[in-house]
Amino acid sequence: MEATRRPSRARRAVLVVSALVAAALALGAWAYSSPVGSSPDDDFHLASIWCAAGESDQCEAVARADERAVSMGLIGTPGCFAFNPEASGACTLEWTQRGDLSVTDRGNFAGTYPPLFYAAMSVFAGEDIQLSVIVMRLVSAGVFLALLAAAFALLPVRRRPMLLWGAAATIVPLGMFVIPSTNPSSWALASAAVTWIALLGWFETRGRRRFGLGALAILAVLIGAGARADAGLFAAIGVGVVVILKAERSRAFWRASLLPLAMIVIAGAFWFTSGQSEAASGGLGSGDGLSLADSIVLALSNTALVPGLWAGAIWGPLGWLDTAMPVAVVFLTVLVLGGLVFAGVAKRDLRKRLAVLLVVLALWFIPVYLLVRSEAYVGAQVQPRYILPLLMMLAALLLLDRDGHLAIGRLPLWVAAIALSAANAVALHTNMRRYTTGTDGTSIDLGKDLEWWWQGMPGPMAIWAIGSLAFLVALALTTLPAIYRSSGASSTVLDTAEHDSSAETTSGSDVSTVTSPPQASAASQT
């Protein structure tokens, strides 16, 4: 295979910016695909956001410290359609105009969640609830894309496909719904996509790029753990993954290990200062306590059932777990993730296999432990979105190859891009249908018999078409080798092991760059 010509810096910049704009349009379409209150537990999160800024016309203090008097336009809106998929979002147009207050304990009034996400979103909280929510959703999407863009710019060239495809392979449809939302899980996903890969880059680079990646890793931990305490736990697991991949007996490694230590300290601080840490000891429910024998039976049952939780994290359901996805979405997303699994485990790399094992054990043990403590079975208490960050980490890890290649060829990537784009289009249409008319609507035209839509916006079919096409364009661009290459690259990163002069790997690591002449590298891939 003949090495491709190097793209000009200007052309590569155009490709990268185009992919970023397309991804923003795709996430933006999902931001507009559902009404106020459609994110999981949105009554809790909306109240928490508006009250995070202090007292206002929409949030007032009451006698009890763990309660607030909150506008019914915030806490009552989800109740008019949640758990009733045949009901459209039309009722929200009236509910969001309500200013009467009602006392509730559904909010982050006692520090159940870390405060950073709510404090940041409260900046955009205003009297117009619908406008405020849309701005918050777009800001959350922007946080996700900004972290990805920063990691892409700073990572060694050979690590960039792993970053983008690790996120893309697991983002449809649940991630596409949650990221542009008012749910703290949005920031947890953004953190999971970047934290451990930035830390891996920290161990593999030198100079200004290394310090940039270190700062990004710290920022990603702050964003994730500041939104959900369990995101800090996932960051600690990511630190363990990188240590497995890069550990060696050298002073340089131990000096570099000060950064992951700082990351664990930050994650631990958020964990132990938020009420979410109580779930680890008391569970998510309010059971009376099980005997040892009953706990063992429950643990064994959930151990067998927990893959169903993984499945839910891949293909939904969305909203308040009341928007089921069509079989086409299920088939296409499983096809892509299954292909990654088989491609990834085929590589004979002991360190990588140990790292994968760590993440898989976390995917199994954490939900089972929480379910046992909550005295519940899979399907209750622990929601699929809680473990989606770990699945995102696993997908990226499966793409890792010891000699710098992407652990999957270009043709399978194109198949994956087409499959994911089709799944995204179907999922977006299904989600929009559920809210524009309710699931009892049958027309392909989302504008027919319209019951709910955003005022002043193009029609739902236009938003669906833009979002679906933008997602396809974003994935198509990420399959082009030119988008990953630096001006000094000697060969195509998706075809060969590429030498990246800005990345000096730590000696002794099993996951390192193998530099070779372009001709020999290309021949090895044909």
C-alpha positions as CSV (number, residue, x, y, z in Angstrom):
1,M,0.0,0.0,0.0
2,E,1.5,3.3,-1.0
3,A,1.8,6.0,1.7
4,T,-0.7,8.8,1.2
5,R,0.5,12.4,0.6
6,R,0.7,14.5,3.7
7,P,-2.2,16.9,4.0
8,S,-1.5,20.6,4.3
9,R,-1.9,22.1,7.8
10,A,-4.7,24.3,6.4
11,R,-6.6,21.3,5.0
12,R,-6.3,19.3,8.2
13,A,-7.5,22.3,10.2
14,V,-10.5,22.6,7.9
15,L,-11.3,18.9,8.4
16,V,-11.0,19.1,12.2
17,V,-13.1,22.2,12.5
18,S,-15.7,20.7,10.1
19,A,-15.9,17.5,12.2
20,L,-16.3,19.7,15.4
21,V,-19.1,21.8,13.8
22,A,-20.9,18.7,12.5
23,A,-20.7,17.1,16.0
24,A,-22.1,20.3,17.5
25,L,-25.0,20.2,15.1
26,A,-25.7,16.6,15.8
27,L,-25.8,17.1,19.6
28,G,-27.7,20.3,19.1
29,A,-30.5,18.4,17.3
30,W,-30.7,16.1,20.3
31,A,-30.9,19.1,22.6
32,Y,-34.0,20.2,20.7
33,S,-35.5,16.7,20.4
34,S,-37.4,16.7,23.7
35,P,-39.2,19.2,26.0
36,V,-38.2,20.6,29.3
37,G,-38.2,17.9,32.0
38,S,-37.4,15.0,29.7
39,S,-34.1,14.1,31.2
40,P,-34.1,11.4,33.9
41,D,-35.0,12.8,37.3
42,D,-35.3,16.3,35.8
43,D,-37.6,17.6,38.5
44,F,-34.7,17.0,41.0
45,H,-32.0,18.4,38.7
46,L,-33.9,21.5,37.5
47,A,-34.8,22.4,41.1
48,S,-31.2,22.0,42.1
49,I,-29.9,24.2,39.3
50,W,-32.3,27.1,39.9
51,C,-31.8,26.9,43.7
52,A,-28.0,26.7,43.4
53,A,-27.9,30.5,42.7
54,G,-29.7,31.3,46.0
55,E,-33.2,32.5,46.6
56,S,-35.2,33.9,43.7
57,D,-38.8,34.1,42.5
58,Q,-38.5,30.5,41.5
59,C,-36.8,29.1,44.6
60,E,-37.3,30.2,48.2
61,A,-36.0,28.8,51.5
62,V,-38.5,27.1,53.9
63,A,-38.2,26.0,57.5
64,R,-36.5,22.7,56.8
65,A,-32.9,22.9,55.5
66,D,-33.4,20.0,53.1
67,E,-36.5,21.5,51.4
68,R,-37.3,24.5,49.2
69,A,-40.3,26.1,47.8
70,V,-39.7,25.7,44.0
71,S,-41.7,26.9,41.0
72,M,-44.1,24.3,39.6
73,G,-42.8,25.2,36.2
74,L,-39.6,23.3,37.2
75,I,-40.7,20.5,39.4
76,G,-44.2,19.7,38.0
77,T,-43.3,19.7,34.3
78,P,-42.0,16.1,34.0
79,G,-45.0,14.7,35.7
80,C,-47.4,15.7,32.9
81,F,-45.8,13.2,30.4
82,A,-43.2,11.0,32.2
83,F,-43.9,7.3,32.2
84,N,-46.7,7.8,29.6
85,P,-45.0,7.5,26.2
86,E,-48.3,8.0,24.4
87,A,-48.5,11.5,25.9
88,S,-46.7,14.2,23.9
89,G,-44.8,17.1,25.4
90,A,-47.6,19.6,24.7
91,C,-48.4,19.9,28.4
92,T,-45.0,21.5,29.1
93,L,-46.0,24.6,27.1
94,E,-48.5,25.4,29.9
95,W,-46.6,24.0,32.8
96,T,-43.4,26.0,32.2
97,Q,-45.4,29.2,32.4
98,R,-46.5,28.4,36.0
99,G,-44.9,30.5,38.7
100,D,-46.7,29.2,41.8
101,L,-44.3,27.6,44.3
102,S,-44.6,24.2,45.9
103,V,-42.4,22.8,48.7
104,T,-40.3,19.8,47.8
105,D,-37.3,17.8,49.1
106,R,-36.5,16.7,45.5
107,G,-33.3,18.7,45.0
108,N,-29.6,19.0,46.0
109,F,-30.5,20.9,49.1
110,A,-28.7,18.6,51.5
111,G,-25.6,18.1,49.3
112,T,-26.5,14.7,47.8
113,Y,-24.6,15.6,44.6
114,P,-21.4,17.5,44.3
115,P,-22.2,21.2,43.7
116,L,-20.1,22.1,40.7
117,F,-22.5,21.1,37.9
118,Y,-25.5,22.8,39.5
119,A,-23.5,26.0,40.3
120,A,-22.3,26.2,36.7
121,M,-25.7,25.6,35.1
122,S,-27.4,28.1,37.5
123,V,-25.6,30.9,35.7
124,F,-28.0,30.3,32.8
125,A,-31.1,30.0,34.9
126,G,-33.7,32.7,34.2
127,E,-37.4,33.4,34.3
128,D,-37.9,31.9,30.8
129,I,-37.6,28.2,31.7
130,Q,-37.6,26.9,28.2
131,L,-34.9,29.2,26.9
132,S,-32.8,28.6,30.0
133,V,-33.0,24.8,29.6
134,I,-32.1,24.9,25.9
135,V,-29.0,27.1,26.7
136,M,-28.0,24.7,29.5
137,R,-28.3,21.7,27.1
138,L,-26.2,23.4,24.5
139,V,-23.6,24.4,27.1
140,S,-23.4,20.8,28.3
141,A,-22.8,19.6,24.8
142,G,-20.2,22.3,24.4
143,V,-18.3,21.1,27.5
144,F,-18.2,17.6,26.0
145,L,-16.9,18.8,22.7
146,A,-14.4,21.2,24.2
147,L,-12.8,18.5,26.3
148,L,-12.7,16.2,23.2
149,A,-11.2,19.0,21.1
150,A,-8.6,19.8,23.7
151,A,-7.6,16.1,24.1
152,F,-7.4,15.7,20.3
153,A,-5.1,18.7,19.9
154,L,-2.8,17.6,22.7
155,L,-2.6,13.8,22.3
156,P,0.0,12.1,20.2
157,V,-1.3,11.5,16.7
158,R,-1.6,7.7,17.2
159,R,-3.9,8.1,20.2
160,R,-6.4,10.4,18.5
161,P,-8.5,7.7,16.7
162,M,-8.8,5.9,20.0
163,L,-10.1,9.0,21.7
164,L,-12.8,9.8,19.1
165,W,-13.9,6.3,18.3
166,G,-14.0,5.2,22.0
167,A,-16.7,7.9,22.4
168,A,-18.5,7.4,19.1
169,A,-18.9,3.6,19.5
170,T,-20.8,4.0,22.8
171,I,-22.6,7.3,22.4
172,V,-25.7,6.2,20.4
173,P,-28.4,6.6,21.6
174,L,-28.2,7.1,25.3
175,G,-25.1,9.3,25.3
176,M,-26.5,11.5,22.5
177,F,-29.6,12.1,24.7
178,V,-27.8,12.6,28.0
179,I,-24.9,14.8,26.9
180,P,-27.0,17.7,25.7
181,S,-29.2,17.7,28.9
182,T,-29.6,19.2,32.3
183,N,-28.5,15.9,34.0
184,P,-25.1,15.8,35.8
185,S,-24.4,12.5,33.9
186,S,-23.6,14.7,30.9
187,W,-20.4,15.9,32.6
188,A,-19.7,12.4,33.9
189,L,-19.6,11.2,30.3
190,A,-17.5,14.1,29.1
191,S,-15.0,13.3,31.9
192,A,-15.0,9.6,31.1
193,A,-14.2,10.2,27.5
194,V,-11.1,12.2,28.2
195,T,-9.6,11.6,31.7
196,W,-7.8,8.4,31.3
197,I,-6.6,9.0,27.8
198,A,-5.2,12.4,28.8
199,L,-3.4,10.7,31.6
200,L,-2.1,8.1,29.2
201,G,-0.8,10.9,27.0
202,W,0.8,12.5,30.1
203,F,3.0,9.4,30.5
204,E,3.8,9.2,26.7
205,T,4.8,12.8,25.9
206,R,7.2,15.5,27.0
207,G,7.4,19.2,27.2
208,R,4.5,21.6,26.8
209,R,2.2,19.0,25.4
210,R,2.7,16.8,28.4
211,F,1.8,19.6,30.8
212,G,-1.2,20.5,28.7
213,L,-2.4,16.9,28.9
214,G,-1.8,16.9,32.7
215,A,-3.8,20.0,33.1
216,L,-6.6,18.6,30.9
217,A,-6.7,15.4,33.0
218,I,-7.1,17.4,36.2
219,L,-9.8,19.6,34.6
220,A,-11.7,16.5,33.4
221,V,-11.6,15.0,36.9
222,L,-12.9,18.2,38.3
223,I,-15.7,18.4,35.8
224,G,-16.7,14.8,36.3
225,A,-16.4,14.4,40.0
226,G,-17.9,17.9,40.5
227,A,-21.1,16.7,38.8
228,R,-21.4,13.1,40.1
229,A,-19.3,11.6,42.8
230,D,-19.2,8.2,41.0
231,A,-17.5,9.9,38.1
232,G,-14.6,10.4,40.5
233,L,-14.7,6.6,41.2
234,F,-14.5,6.0,37.4
235,A,-11.6,8.4,37.2
236,A,-9.8,6.3,39.8
237,I,-10.4,3.2,37.7
238,G,-9.0,5.1,34.7
239,V,-5.9,5.8,36.8
240,G,-5.6,2.1,37.5
241,V,-5.9,1.3,33.8
242,V,-3.1,3.7,32.9
243,V,-0.8,2.4,35.7
244,I,-1.3,-1.1,34.4
245,L,-0.4,0.0,30.9
246,K,2.6,2.3,31.7
247,A,4.1,1.1,35.0
248,E,7.8,0.5,35.2
249,R,10.7,0.6,37.6
250,S,12.2,4.1,37.0
251,R,12.4,7.4,38.8
252,A,10.7,9.1,35.8
253,F,7.6,6.9,36.2
254,W,7.4,7.6,40.0
255,R,7.8,11.3,39.4
256,A,5.1,11.2,36.7
257,S,2.8,9.3,39.1
258,L,2.3,12.4,41.2
259,L,-0.3,13.5,38.7
260,P,-2.6,10.4,39.0
261,L,-2.1,10.6,42.7
262,A,-3.5,14.2,42.6
263,M,-6.4,13.1,40.5
264,I,-7.3,10.4,43.0
265,V,-7.1,13.0,45.8
266,I,-9.5,15.3,43.9
267,A,-11.9,12.5,43.1
268,G,-11.8,11.4,46.7
269,A,-12.5,14.8,48.0
270,F,-15.7,15.1,46.0
271,W,-16.7,11.6,46.9
272,F,-16.4,11.9,50.6
273,T,-18.0,15.4,50.8
274,S,-21.2,14.5,48.8
275,G,-24.1,12.5,49.9
276,Q,-23.7,10.1,47.0
277,S,-21.0,8.3,49.0
278,E,-23.7,7.1,51.3
279,A,-25.0,4.9,48.5
280,A,-21.8,2.8,48.8
281,S,-22.7,1.9,52.4
282,G,-26.5,2.2,52.6
283,G,-27.6,1.6,49.0
284,L,-30.0,3.6,46.9
285,G,-33.2,2.3,48.5
286,S,-34.6,2.1,52.0
287,G,-34.8,-1.6,52.6
288,D,-34.9,-3.2,56.1
289,G,-31.7,-5.2,55.6
290,L,-31.1,-8.6,54.3
291,S,-29.7,-11.7,55.9
292,L,-26.3,-12.9,54.7
293,A,-27.9,-15.8,52.8
294,D,-30.4,-13.6,51.1
295,S,-27.7,-11.1,50.2
296,I,-25.7,-13.9,48.6
297,V,-28.7,-15.1,46.6
298,L,-29.4,-11.5,45.5
299,A,-25.8,-11.0,44.5
300,L,-25.6,-14.2,42.4
301,S,-28.9,-13.3,40.7
302,N,-27.7,-9.8,39.8
303,T,-24.4,-11.1,38.7
304,A,-26.2,-13.1,36.0
305,L,-28.6,-10.2,35.2
306,V,-26.1,-7.3,35.1
307,P,-25.3,-7.7,31.3
308,G,-28.9,-6.5,30.8
309,L,-27.8,-3.2,32.5
310,W,-24.9,-2.9,30.0
311,A,-27.4,-3.4,27.2
312,G,-29.5,-0.6,28.5
313,A,-26.5,1.7,28.6
314,I,-25.9,0.9,24.9
315,W,-29.4,1.3,23.4
316,G,-31.6,3.0,26.0
317,P,-34.5,3.3,26.8
318,L,-34.3,7.1,26.9
319,G,-36.1,9.8,28.9
320,W,-37.6,8.6,32.1
321,L,-36.9,5.1,30.8
322,D,-40.1,5.4,28.9
323,T,-38.9,5.8,25.4
324,A,-38.0,2.4,24.0
325,M,-35.7,2.2,21.0
326,P,-36.5,0.2,17.8
327,V,-34.8,-3.1,17.1
328,A,-32.8,-1.5,14.3
329,V,-31.0,0.7,16.9
330,V,-30.3,-2.3,19.1
331,F,-28.9,-4.3,16.3
332,L,-26.7,-1.6,14.8
333,T,-25.2,-0.5,18.1
334,V,-24.5,-4.0,19.3
335,L,-22.9,-4.8,15.9
336,V,-20.5,-1.9,16.3
337,L,-19.6,-2.5,19.9
338,G,-19.3,-6.3,19.3
339,G,-16.9,-5.7,16.5
340,L,-14.7,-3.6,18.8
341,V,-14.7,-6.3,21.4
342,F,-13.6,-9.0,19.0
343,A,-11.0,-6.7,17.4
344,G,-9.7,-5.6,20.7
345,V,-9.3,-8.9,22.5
346,A,-7.6,-10.4,19.4
347,K,-4.4,-8.4,20.2
348,R,-1.9,-10.4,22.3
349,D,-0.9,-7.8,24.8
350,L,-0.9,-8.8,28.5
351,R,-1.0,-5.3,29.9
352,K,-4.0,-4.4,27.7
353,R,-5.8,-7.5,28.7
354,L,-5.3,-6.8,32.4
355,A,-6.5,-3.3,31.9
356,V,-9.6,-4.5,30.1
357,L,-10.2,-7.1,32.8
358,L,-10.1,-4.3,35.4
359,V,-12.8,-2.3,33.6
360,V,-15.0,-5.3,33.0
361,L,-14.7,-6.3,36.7
362,A,-15.8,-2.7,37.6
363,L,-18.7,-3.0,35.2
364,W,-19.8,-6.1,36.9
365,F,-18.9,-5.5,40.5
366,I,-20.1,-1.9,41.0
367,P,-23.7,-2.4,39.9
368,V,-24.0,-5.7,41.7
369,Y,-22.7,-4.2,44.9
370,L,-25.1,-1.2,44.7
371,L,-28.0,-3.4,43.9
372,V,-27.3,-5.7,46.9
373,R,-27.0,-2.7,49.2
374,S,-30.2,-1.4,47.7
375,E,-32.0,-4.8,48.1
376,A,-33.0,-4.6,44.4
377,Y,-32.6,-6.5,41.2
378,V,-31.3,-5.3,37.8
379,G,-33.9,-2.9,36.4
380,A,-34.4,-0.9,39.7
381,Q,-32.4,1.8,41.4
382,V,-29.2,1.5,39.3
383,Q,-29.9,3.1,35.9
384,P,-27.9,2.2,32.7
385,R,-26.6,5.8,32.4
386,Y,-24.7,5.3,35.7
387,I,-22.3,2.8,34.0
388,L,-22.1,4.3,30.5
389,P,-18.9,6.1,31.4
390,L,-17.2,2.8,32.1
391,L,-18.5,1.4,28.8
392,M,-17.0,4.4,27.0
393,M,-13.7,3.8,28.7
394,L,-13.8,0.1,27.8
395,A,-14.5,0.9,24.1
396,A,-11.5,3.2,23.9
397,L,-9.3,0.7,25.7
398,L,-10.3,-2.0,23.2
399,L,-9.0,0.2,20.4
400,L,-5.6,0.5,22.0
401,D,-2.7,-1.4,20.3
402,R,0.8,-1.8,21.6
403,D,2.6,-0.6,18.5
404,G,0.5,2.6,17.9
405,H,-2.0,1.2,15.4
406,L,-5.7,1.5,15.8
407,A,-6.8,-2.0,16.7
408,I,-9.3,-2.1,13.8
409,G,-8.9,-1.5,10.1
410,R,-10.3,1.3,8.0
411,L,-13.0,-0.7,6.3
412,P,-14.6,-1.8,9.6
413,L,-14.4,1.8,10.7
414,W,-16.5,2.9,7.6
415,V,-19.0,0.1,8.4
416,A,-19.1,1.3,12.0
417,A,-19.6,4.9,10.8
418,I,-22.5,4.0,8.6
419,A,-24.1,1.7,11.1
420,L,-23.9,4.3,13.9
421,S,-25.2,7.0,11.7
422,A,-28.2,4.9,10.8
423,A,-28.8,4.0,14.4
424,N,-28.5,7.7,15.4
425,A,-31.0,8.8,12.7
426,V,-33.6,6.2,13.8
427,A,-33.1,6.9,17.5
428,L,-33.4,10.6,17.0
429,H,-36.6,10.2,15.0
430,T,-38.0,7.9,17.6
431,N,-37.2,10.3,20.5
432,M,-38.7,13.2,18.6
433,R,-41.8,11.2,17.7
434,R,-42.3,10.3,21.4
435,Y,-42.6,14.0,22.3
436,T,-44.1,15.7,19.2
437,T,-47.2,13.5,19.1
438,G,-46.6,10.6,21.6
439,T,-45.8,7.1,20.5
440,D,-49.3,6.7,19.2
441,G,-48.3,8.9,16.2
442,T,-47.4,6.7,13.2
443,S,-46.4,9.1,10.4
444,I,-42.8,9.3,9.3
445,D,-43.3,13.1,8.9
446,L,-42.7,14.4,12.4
447,G,-44.5,17.6,11.6
448,K,-47.8,15.8,10.9
449,D,-50.5,16.2,13.7
450,L,-47.9,18.1,15.7
451,E,-48.8,18.6,19.3
452,W,-45.5,19.9,20.8
453,W,-42.5,21.8,19.4
454,W,-40.2,24.7,20.3
455,Q,-41.5,28.1,19.4
456,G,-39.5,30.0,16.8
457,M,-37.5,26.9,15.7
458,P,-37.5,25.2,12.3
459,G,-39.9,22.2,12.1
460,P,-39.0,18.9,13.7
461,M,-38.3,17.2,10.3
462,A,-35.7,19.9,9.5
463,I,-34.0,19.5,12.9
464,W,-34.0,15.7,12.4
465,A,-32.5,15.9,9.0
466,I,-29.8,18.3,10.1
467,G,-28.9,16.3,13.1
468,S,-28.8,13.0,11.3
469,L,-26.7,14.3,8.4
470,A,-24.4,16.2,10.8
471,F,-23.7,13.0,12.7
472,L,-22.9,11.1,9.5
473,V,-20.6,13.9,8.4
474,A,-18.8,14.0,11.8
475,L,-18.2,10.2,11.7
476,A,-17.2,10.2,8.1
477,L,-14.6,12.8,8.8
478,T,-13.2,10.9,11.7
479,T,-12.6,7.9,9.4
480,L,-10.3,10.0,7.2
481,P,-6.6,9.4,8.0
482,A,-5.8,13.1,7.1
483,I,-7.8,14.4,10.1
484,Y,-5.4,12.7,12.5
485,R,-2.0,13.4,10.9
486,S,0.4,16.0,11.9
487,S,2.4,17.9,9.3
488,G,5.5,15.9,10.2
489,A,3.8,12.5,9.9
490,S,5.5,10.0,7.7
491,S,2.5,7.8,7.1
492,T,-1.2,7.4,7.6
493,V,-2.2,6.8,11.2
494,L,-5.1,4.5,10.4
495,D,-2.9,2.4,8.1
496,T,0.5,2.2,9.7
497,A,2.4,2.6,12.9
498,E,3.2,6.3,12.8
499,H,6.1,8.1,14.3
500,D,5.0,11.1,16.2
501,S,8.0,13.2,17.1
502,S,6.1,15.1,19.8
503,A,5.4,11.9,21.7
504,E,8.3,10.2,23.6
505,T,7.0,7.0,25.2
506,T,8.3,5.8,28.5
507,S,10.8,3.0,28.0
508,G,9.8,-0.4,29.2
509,S,6.1,0.0,28.6
510,D,4.3,-2.6,26.6
511,V,2.1,0.0,25.1
512,S,4.5,2.1,23.1
513,T,5.2,3.5,19.6
514,V,7.0,1.3,17.1
515,T,8.5,3.5,14.5
516,S,9.3,2.0,11.2
517,P,9.8,3.1,7.6
518,P,6.6,3.9,5.7
519,Q,7.1,1.2,3.2
520,A,7.6,-1.6,5.8
521,S,4.6,-0.3,7.9
522,A,2.3,-0.1,4.9
523,A,3.3,-3.6,3.8
524,S,2.5,-5.0,7.2
525,Q,-1.0,-3.7,6.9
526,T,-1.9,-4.9,3.4
